[in-house]
Amino acid sequence: MICSKCKTDMIDDCDVTGYMGVEIMITKKHKGLFNKTKDIVKACVCPNCGNIEFYIKNYGDFIEENK
């Protein structure tokens, strides 16, 4: 990723942890039997200005198809 503030290459795949080392997750409930999508939040850090950006790797799993 490129930093949106200073256009420097960011260091990616950094872990994001909360209290007591627990990883932060994003979840979305869908219709159906297997109805929950989840992914672990990751971060990029800019070594030049310190800017951080959060992302998830499997963002395509969160798209709902119209049925």
C-alpha positions in Angstrom: 0.0 0.0 0.0 1.0 3.6 -0.6 0.5 6.1 2.2 -2.4 8.5 1.5 -0.6 11.4 3.3 3.0 11.3 2.1 3.0 8.7 -0.8 5.6 6.4 0.9 5.4 2.6 0.7 3.8 1.3 3.8 4.7 -1.7 5.9 1.8 -4.1 5.6 0.5 -7.2 7.4 0.9 -5.7 10.9 -1.2 -7.3 13.6 -3.9 -5.3 15.5 -4.6 -6.4 19.0 -6.8 -5.1 21.8 -6.8 -5.7 25.5 -5.0 -8.8 26.8 -3.6 -9.5 23.2 -7.0 -10.3 21.7 -7.2 -9.8 18.0 -9.9 -7.4 16.7 -12.3 -9.0 14.2 -14.9 -7.6 11.8 -18.1 -9.7 11.5 -21.2 -9.5 9.3 -24.4 -11.6 9.7 -26.0 -12.9 6.5 -29.2 -14.9 5.8 -29.1 -18.7 5.8 -27.6 -21.5 7.8 -24.0 -20.5 7.7 -24.8 -16.9 8.2 -21.7 -15.2 9.7 -18.7 -13.8 7.8 -15.6 -12.7 9.9 -12.1 -11.6 9.3 -9.2 -10.4 11.4 -8.3 -6.7 11.1 -4.7 -6.0 9.9 -2.9 -2.7 9.6 -0.3 -0.9 7.4 2.1 1.6 9.0 3.9 4.3 7.2 7.6 4.4 8.2 7.9 8.1 7.1 5.0 9.9 8.7 3.4 7.3 11.1 0.1 7.1 9.3 -1.8 3.8 9.8 -4.6 2.2 7.7 -6.7 -0.8 8.7 -7.8 -3.5 6.3 -9.1 -7.0 6.0 -7.7 -9.6 3.6 -11.0 -11.4 2.7 -13.2 -8.4 1.9 -15.0 -10.2 -0.9 -16.6 -12.5 1.7 -18.6 -9.5 3.0 -20.5 -8.9 -0.3 -24.1 -10.1 -0.2 -25.7 -11.4 -3.3 -29.2 -10.4 -4.1 -31.5 -13.4 -4.1 
